[in-house]
Amino acid sequence: MATKRAPLLAISTDHPEPNRLRLAAEHLRNEEVVVYPTDTIYGLAVDIESRRGIEKLYALRKLDPKKPLSVVCASVSEASAYAAISNECFRFMRRVLPGPYTFVLKATPKVPKTGDHKRRAVGIRIPESNVARALVEALGRPVLSTSAIIDEDAPAGVSDPVALAERYGAFVAMVLDGGILEGTPSTVVDWTGDEPVVLRQGAGDVSDLL
């Protein structure tokens, strides 16, 4: 547990305040980590172009370098610059996104290499969260993200921004406080092959793919 609580900045989840988004985006450009609300639980975000920010995020969550981070985009069109999307997958994504899905797709060279230089797949997220998408738009490019959790061994569930501010403390620049979230993790669909494979059934309905 961190000894100093991270700054909390309340933000409207319906109409996110532009000045608060600009401040969060500035922290991202300065290679810092920001906690933000998604359509499931809170996430940790860094600028996709910040090598130091990416290293901080892996160290903060003690993640295996082989574990990919999600690329959070504002639209499917933006995502197509970072992932190879087949026509069938594109049509499905356009139908269900924004929403609680992570699509594992073949990565393009625009995806930054991390500790696993052989990685050729990437997770794409376009959350049904006004704050998440507006943060990407304020930054002007996608963020790399992973879930913000209190206990590494506990399942994701209730996401309390105050508890997260205490958990991460000075290791993050700020917490965009959109209130307590009670979300189911995203549904993960691997579409790196010709047919989609559901890796994790979460909040997103993929019954028509099965």
C-alpha positions as CSV (number, residue, x, y, z in Angstrom):
1,M,0.0,0.0,0.0
2,A,1.3,3.4,-0.9
3,T,2.0,5.9,1.9
4,K,0.7,8.9,0.0
5,R,-2.7,9.1,-1.7
6,A,-2.7,10.0,-5.3
7,P,-4.6,13.3,-6.3
8,L,-8.3,12.7,-7.1
9,L,-10.0,14.8,-9.7
10,A,-13.8,14.3,-10.0
11,I,-15.0,14.0,-13.6
12,S,-18.5,13.7,-15.1
13,T,-19.0,10.3,-16.7
14,D,-21.7,11.7,-18.9
15,H,-20.1,15.0,-20.0
16,P,-16.4,14.9,-19.1
17,E,-15.0,18.3,-18.4
18,P,-12.4,19.3,-21.2
19,N,-10.1,21.1,-18.8
20,R,-9.8,18.0,-16.6
21,L,-9.2,15.8,-19.6
22,R,-6.5,18.2,-20.8
23,L,-4.7,18.0,-17.5
24,A,-4.8,14.2,-17.6
25,A,-3.5,14.2,-21.1
26,E,-0.7,16.5,-20.1
27,H,0.3,14.0,-17.4
28,L,0.3,11.2,-20.0
29,R,2.6,13.3,-22.3
30,N,4.9,13.8,-19.4
31,E,5.3,10.0,-19.3
32,E,3.2,9.5,-16.2
33,V,0.5,7.0,-15.3
34,V,-3.1,8.0,-14.9
35,V,-6.0,6.1,-13.4
36,Y,-9.3,6.5,-15.3
37,P,-12.8,4.9,-15.5
38,T,-13.8,2.6,-18.3
39,D,-17.1,0.8,-19.0
40,T,-16.1,-2.1,-16.7
41,I,-13.6,-1.1,-14.0
42,Y,-10.9,1.5,-13.6
43,G,-7.8,1.3,-15.7
44,L,-4.2,2.5,-15.6
45,A,-3.2,4.4,-18.7
46,V,0.0,5.6,-20.3
47,D,0.7,7.4,-23.6
48,I,1.2,4.8,-26.3
49,E,4.3,6.7,-27.5
50,S,5.9,6.9,-24.1
51,R,8.6,4.3,-23.6
52,R,9.2,5.4,-20.0
53,G,5.5,5.5,-19.3
54,I,5.1,1.9,-20.5
55,E,8.0,0.8,-18.4
56,K,6.4,2.5,-15.3
57,L,3.1,0.7,-16.0
58,Y,4.7,-2.8,-16.2
59,A,6.7,-2.1,-13.0
60,L,3.7,-0.7,-11.2
61,R,1.6,-3.8,-11.8
62,K,4.5,-6.2,-11.7
63,L,3.5,-7.5,-15.0
64,D,5.3,-10.2,-17.0
65,P,6.9,-8.4,-20.0
66,K,5.2,-11.0,-22.2
67,K,1.8,-9.9,-21.0
68,P,0.4,-7.4,-23.6
69,L,-1.3,-4.2,-22.7
70,S,-4.5,-3.1,-24.3
71,V,-4.5,-0.3,-26.9
72,V,-7.5,1.9,-26.0
73,C,-8.8,3.8,-29.0
74,A,-11.6,6.3,-29.6
75,S,-12.9,4.5,-32.7
76,V,-12.6,1.4,-34.9
77,S,-11.0,3.5,-37.6
78,E,-8.3,4.6,-35.2
79,A,-7.8,1.0,-34.1
80,S,-7.1,-0.1,-37.7
81,A,-3.8,1.7,-37.6
82,Y,-2.6,-0.6,-34.8
83,A,-4.2,-3.9,-35.8
84,A,-4.9,-5.9,-38.9
85,I,-8.7,-6.1,-39.0
86,S,-10.5,-8.4,-41.5
87,N,-13.6,-7.2,-43.2
88,E,-15.8,-9.6,-41.1
89,C,-14.1,-8.6,-37.9
90,F,-14.4,-4.9,-38.8
91,R,-18.2,-5.3,-39.4
92,F,-18.6,-7.0,-36.0
93,M,-16.5,-4.4,-34.2
94,R,-18.5,-1.6,-35.8
95,R,-21.7,-3.2,-34.5
96,V,-20.7,-3.9,-30.9
97,L,-18.2,-1.0,-30.2
98,P,-17.9,1.1,-28.1
99,G,-18.5,-1.7,-25.6
100,P,-17.0,-4.1,-23.1
101,Y,-14.9,-6.1,-25.5
102,T,-11.2,-6.7,-26.0
103,F,-10.2,-7.9,-29.5
104,V,-6.9,-9.7,-29.8
105,L,-5.7,-9.0,-33.4
106,K,-2.5,-9.1,-35.4
107,A,-0.5,-6.1,-34.5
108,T,0.8,-3.6,-37.0
109,P,4.3,-2.0,-36.7
110,K,2.8,1.0,-35.0
111,V,2.3,-1.0,-31.8
112,P,5.3,-0.3,-29.5
113,K,7.5,-3.2,-28.6
114,T,7.8,-3.9,-24.9
115,G,9.7,-6.6,-23.1
116,D,8.5,-9.2,-25.6
117,H,10.0,-8.2,-28.9
118,K,8.4,-11.2,-30.7
119,R,4.8,-10.1,-29.9
120,R,2.8,-9.9,-33.1
121,A,-0.7,-9.6,-31.5
122,V,-2.4,-6.7,-29.7
123,G,-5.5,-6.2,-27.6
124,I,-7.8,-3.5,-28.9
125,R,-10.3,-1.7,-26.5
126,I,-12.9,0.9,-27.4
127,P,-14.8,1.3,-24.1
128,E,-18.4,2.5,-23.8
129,S,-17.1,5.2,-21.5
130,N,-17.2,8.8,-22.4
131,V,-14.2,9.5,-20.1
132,A,-12.0,6.8,-21.7
133,R,-12.7,7.8,-25.3
134,A,-12.5,11.6,-24.5
135,L,-9.1,11.0,-22.8
136,V,-7.8,9.4,-25.9
137,E,-9.1,12.3,-28.0
138,A,-7.5,14.8,-25.6
139,L,-4.2,13.0,-25.9
140,G,-4.5,12.9,-29.7
141,R,-3.6,9.2,-29.9
142,P,-4.4,5.9,-28.1
143,V,-3.3,5.0,-24.6
144,L,-1.9,1.7,-23.5
145,S,-3.9,0.3,-20.6
146,T,-4.3,-2.5,-18.0
147,S,-6.8,-2.9,-15.2
148,A,-6.3,-1.0,-12.0
149,I,-6.9,-3.3,-9.1
150,I,-6.3,-3.3,-5.3
151,D,-5.3,-6.9,-4.7
152,E,-3.4,-8.8,-7.4
153,D,-5.0,-12.1,-6.2
154,A,-8.5,-10.8,-6.0
155,P,-10.9,-11.0,-8.9
156,A,-11.8,-7.7,-10.6
157,G,-15.2,-6.4,-9.4
158,V,-16.1,-3.2,-7.5
159,S,-13.7,-0.4,-8.4
160,D,-13.4,2.4,-5.9
161,P,-11.4,5.4,-7.0
162,V,-10.6,6.5,-3.4
163,A,-9.2,3.1,-2.6
164,L,-7.2,3.1,-5.9
165,A,-5.8,6.5,-5.0
166,E,-4.6,5.1,-1.7
167,R,-3.3,1.9,-3.3
168,Y,-1.2,3.5,-6.0
169,G,-0.3,6.8,-4.3
170,A,2.6,8.7,-5.7
171,F,3.2,6.0,-8.3
172,V,0.4,7.6,-10.4
173,A,0.0,11.2,-11.4
174,M,-3.8,11.3,-10.7
175,V,-7.0,9.5,-10.5
176,L,-9.9,10.6,-12.7
177,D,-12.7,10.0,-10.2
178,G,-15.9,8.9,-12.0
179,G,-17.4,7.3,-8.9
180,I,-17.5,3.7,-7.8
181,L,-17.8,1.2,-10.6
182,E,-19.2,-2.3,-10.4
183,G,-18.2,-3.9,-13.6
184,T,-17.6,-7.3,-15.1
185,P,-14.3,-7.6,-17.0
186,S,-14.5,-7.2,-20.8
187,T,-15.1,-10.2,-23.1
188,V,-11.9,-11.1,-24.9
189,V,-12.1,-12.3,-28.5
190,D,-9.1,-13.6,-30.3
191,W,-9.4,-12.8,-34.0
192,T,-5.9,-13.4,-35.1
193,G,-7.0,-16.3,-37.3
194,D,-9.7,-16.8,-39.8
195,E,-12.4,-17.5,-37.2
196,P,-13.0,-15.7,-33.8
197,V,-12.2,-17.5,-30.6
198,V,-13.7,-16.3,-27.3
199,L,-10.9,-16.4,-24.7
200,R,-12.9,-15.0,-21.9
201,Q,-16.7,-14.4,-21.6
202,G,-17.2,-11.2,-19.8
203,A,-19.7,-8.3,-20.1
204,G,-19.9,-8.4,-23.8
205,D,-22.4,-10.7,-25.6
206,V,-20.8,-12.7,-28.4
207,S,-23.5,-15.4,-28.7
208,D,-23.8,-14.8,-32.4
209,L,-20.1,-15.7,-32.8
210,L,-20.3,-19.0,-31.0
